[in-house]
Amino acid sequence: MNYGIAFAFMALLCFIVDWLASYGKVRTKWQSFITNFFLALPAFFATPNTEHYFDITRFSLLMEDIRSINNLSGKFGGLEWSLHSSEYSQEPFVAIYVWIFSLFKNNGFLFFVSTFIFLMALAWFISQAGRFYHISVFHQILVKYTILGLFNIVYEVAGVRNFLAFMVFCAAFFYDISHKSFNGKWLCWVLYFFCMMLHPATIMLVLLRILAGLSDQLKYSTIFDIFIILILLFYSKLISLTLQILSLLSSVPFVNFLLLKGQYYLYGQSNYQSFAGTREIIGISLILLDQVVEFIFFLHLSRCNLVKGYSVFYVFVMTLVLGSILNTQIYT
C-alpha cells in the first residue's frame, strides 16, 4: 500500500471519528492531538521516490551519514559534523533538527514528527479562526478535511520543511493579528523566527507581516500600501538590486547563505535568465484568480469583523504572486 492510499484511508477514519464526536458533543481537548497523530502515522513509513529528488531523499541520506559519524565519533561528533561540514552547515537550526532524528534508527521519525507538527499547526489555525468568527466545531472539521483533500500532503512529507514552515507561519500570523494584547504575541515572533530558520523562503512572508504591521500604525497607510504594492509588482525586476544590497552584508554568515541560495529562494532559478514556462504561468494565474475570488468572498462574509492587518497582508501576498509570476519558483 503506497502512502497516498494509506493517508486517504486514515483520513476517512479520522473524519468519521471527528464527525461523530462533534455530533455527539463528546469532543475533548485531546481529540485533535489523537486524530492528527494517526493522520501523520503513514508518514512514518514513507520512503524516498527514486524518480524525483526531494528533501525526503536528501535528509534520508544525510541522516545515514550522521549516524555513521555518530558511530565513529559519538553522538556529539555527528552534531559537530552537521553544524560545520554538512550541506546544512550554514543553516544550524536545520542541521540540529536533522541530527536529533538521526539518533533514532528509523528515518520515519523525522517524516512523522514533521507531518504531525504540520497537522497540529493546521488544526490550531482552524480552531483560532473558528473561535474568532464563531464557526461551529462541525464546520471546522469540514474545513480541515476539505483542505487535506485539496492539498497534496505528499508534498509536505517529501518536502519535510517548506510546507511545515508555511503552515506554522499561517497559524502564528492569525493568532498575532487577531489578539490585541501582548500576551502570546511574543510566542508568535518566536514561531516566525523558527519558520525562517527552518526554511529561508518564509523570510519574505515575515517581511510582509512586518510591512502589514507598519501599515496598521501609520497615519498615511494608504500611500504606504500603494508604495509596497508597486515594489511587489516589480519583484522580478528588483531582485537583482536586492541581491546587490545583500552582498554589502555578505560578511554576516546567514546573509552570505542567502546570497548563495538566493537564486532559488528569492528568484527561482540558478542562472537569473530562465523564466517560468507557459504551463507554469497558466497554473499560477489560475491560483491567483482563486486568491482574488477567495479574498472577495472572505470580505463579504467578514464585513466589519475583518482584521485589518489580515486584509493588508493578503493583498501584499496576492501582489507578490503577480509580481513573481515570471519566476520558476513562485510565492503562492
N, C-alpha and C positions, 0 to 999 in steps of 0.2 A: 504493500500500500504506500503510494507516494504522499508527500507532505500535504499537497492541496486537498486530497480526498480525506486524509486524517483530520485536517483542520476543519473542513466543512462538516464532517460527522460530529466532531466535538462541539462546533459552534451551534449546530442544531440541538444537541442535547442541552447545552448551557442555556440556550434561548428558552427552551421548554421549562427548564428549572426556574429561570428568572421570571418568566411569564406566570407560571403557577404561583410562585412566591408573591409576586405583586398582586395577582388576582385574589389570592387568599389572605393578603395583608400579613404575611409571616416573614417578610424580608428583614434580615438582620444586617448589622454593620459589617459582619464578616462575609456576607454573601458575595459581594463584589470581589473580595480577595480570593475566595474559593473558586468562583467561576472563571476568573482571569487566570488563576493557577492552572486549571485544566485546559483553558484555551491556549495557554502558552506551552503546554506539555508536548505537543507534537514537534515543536521546535527543537526539543532535546535530541530527537532522533534524525534531525535534518542533516543531510550530507552535501558537500560541495558538488556543484554541477560541473562536470569536466568540459562541457561545451562553452560555458561562459565563466569569465573570471571576475567574481565579485569579492567583497570583503570577507565573506564566509570562507573562501578558499585561502585568501591572504592571511587571515587570522588563524586558520587551522594550521597552516604551515608555520606561522610564527610561534604558535603555542608549542608545536613539536620541537622547534629549535630551542625555545626557552627551557623546555623540560630536559633536553639533552644537557644544557649548561647547568641546570639545577642539579642534575645527577653528578656532574663533574666538579662543580664549584659550590654546591649548596644552593639553597633557595634564594638567598640574597645575592648570590653570584648571578643568577638568572635575572634578578631585578636590575642589577648594575648594568648587565649587558643590554637589557631592554631600554634603559634610560640613556645609554651612551653609544651603543653600536647598532641597534636595531633600526628598521625602516622608520619607526616612530620615535626616534631619539629626540626629535625636535617637538614632539607632542607628548610631554611627560605624562599627562593625565591618561591618554590612550595607552601608553606603554605600561603604566601601572595597572590599568584596567585589564589589559590582556594578561599581564603577569599573574594577577590574582587568580584568574581562571585557569592558568597553566598549572596551578598547584593541584587541580583536580585531574584525574586520569582521563576523563572523558571530555572531549571538546564541546559536547552538547550542553554543558552547564552554561557556557558563555551565551549560546544562542537562546537557551531557555530563559535565563535571567534577563537578557536584553529585551526579549519579546514580552516578558511579564511586566517589566517596567513600562514599556510602551503601552500595554493594555491598561495598566493602572493609571497612567497619565491620561489616557483617553477617558477612562471612567471618571476620574477626578474632574476633568474639563466638562463632561456632560452633566455631572452632578452639580457643579457650580452654576452652570447655565440654567439647569432645571430649577434650582432654588431661586435664582435671580429673576427668571421670567415666569415663575410659578407653573412649571410644567410637571405633569403627573409622573410618577415613577414608571408606569407602564409605557408612556410615550418616550421617556428617557431610554428605556430598554429598546424600544423600536429604533430610536436614533442610533444607538450604539451598534446594533446588529445590521442596520442599513449601511452604516459606514464600513463595518467589517466586510459586508457583502460587496460593496462597490470598490473598496480599496484592496488591492492585491497584496496581502500581508506577506507573501513570499519575498517581496522587496525589502520588508523590514528584517526578515530572517537572513536573507542573503546579504543585505547591506549592513546589518548589525547596528551601525551607529548613526547614520544620517537621518532616517525617519524617526529614530528614537530621540535624537536631539530636537527635531522639529516638533514632535508631539509634546515633549516636556516643556518646550518654549511656549507652545499654544496654551497649555494648561496654566503655566505660571503667569502668562500675559493676561489671560482673562481674570484671574484672581487679582492681579496687580491693578487693573483698571476698574474693577467693579467694587473695590474696597477703598474707602477714603482714609481710614485710619492707618497709622504707621505700622501697627502690629501685623505681622505677616508679610509686609511688603519687603522687608529685608531678606526673607526667605526666597522671594521671587527673584531678587537680584543675585542671590547665591545660585539659584537654578539657571538664570541667564548665563552666569559665568561657567557653570557646569556644561551647558549646551555648547558654548563657544570652545571650551577645552575639548569636548567630545568630538565636535565637527566644526571646522572653521567656517563652513557655509552659513552657519547661523549668526555669524558676526553681522552680516547685512541686516538680518531681522532685528537684532538687538539695537543696531544703529537706527533703524526706522522707529523702534519703540521709543528711543531717546528723543528723536525728532517729533514724534507724535506728542510726547510729554511736553516738550518745549512749546509746541503749538497751542496746547491747552492753557499755558501760562502767559502767553504773550498777548499784549493789547491788540496788536495788528496781526492776528493769527492768519487771517485770510491771505494777506500779502506773503507771509512766510510760507504758507501751504502751497501757494502758486509757484513760488521760487523753488521749493523742494520738488514739486511735480515736474517742473521744467528740467531740472537736473536729472531726475529719474527717467524722463522721456528720452534723454540723450545719453543714457547709461553706457551703451555700446561705444559711443564716440568718446566719452570722457574717461574710459577705463585706462587708456594709456597714460593719461595725465595722473590718474590716481596712483598707478604703479610707480611713476616718476617721483611723486611726493613720498610714497612709502620707501623708496630707495634712499632717501635722505636719512631715514631711521634704520637703515639696514644693520647697524651695529647692535640693535636690540634683537636677541635671538628669535623671539616669536615673530617679529616683523620680517626678519630675514626668511623665516619659514614661509610666511605669506607670499613673499616675493618669489620663492622657489616654486610654490604651489599655486600662485596667483592665476596662472593661465588656465587652471582648472576651476578653482573656487570663485574667481572673480570674473573670468571671461568665458571659460568653457572649452578652450582649445589649447593646444600645445604650441602653436606657431603664430597665433594672433592674426592669421589671414584666412582661415577656413571659417565658414559660416554654416548656420543651420540650413538643411535642405528643404525642399518644398513640402515634403511629407511632415517634417517636424514643425514647420511654420503653420501648416494647416491644423495639426494637432493642438498646438499651443493656442492658436486663435480660437478654437472651439472651447478650450479650457478658460480662456479669458472671457469669452462670451458667457460661459456658465457662471463665472465670478460676478459679472455685471448683473445678470438676471438674479443671482442669489442675493447680491447686495441690495437690489431694488426690492426684492421680496422681503428681505430682512428689515429694511427701513419701514416698509408698510406694516409689518407685524409689530415692530418695536414701538413705533410712533414716538411719544415723548419719553419712553422708558429707555431709549437708546443711550448707551455710554458713549460720550463724545470721543474720547480717546480711541475707542474701538473703531468708530467710523472713519476717523482720520487715518489711522493705521491701515485699515482695509483699502482706502483709496491709494495710499502710498504703495501698498503691495501690488495692487492692480496696475498702477503706473509703472512699477518696476518690471512686471511681467511684460508689459507692452514695450518698454524701453530696451529690454534684453531679448526681444523676440528673434533677433537675428543670430543670437549666440547658440552654440550647440548645447551647452549646459545652461538651462533657463530656470529662473526662480519661479516656481509655480506653487 
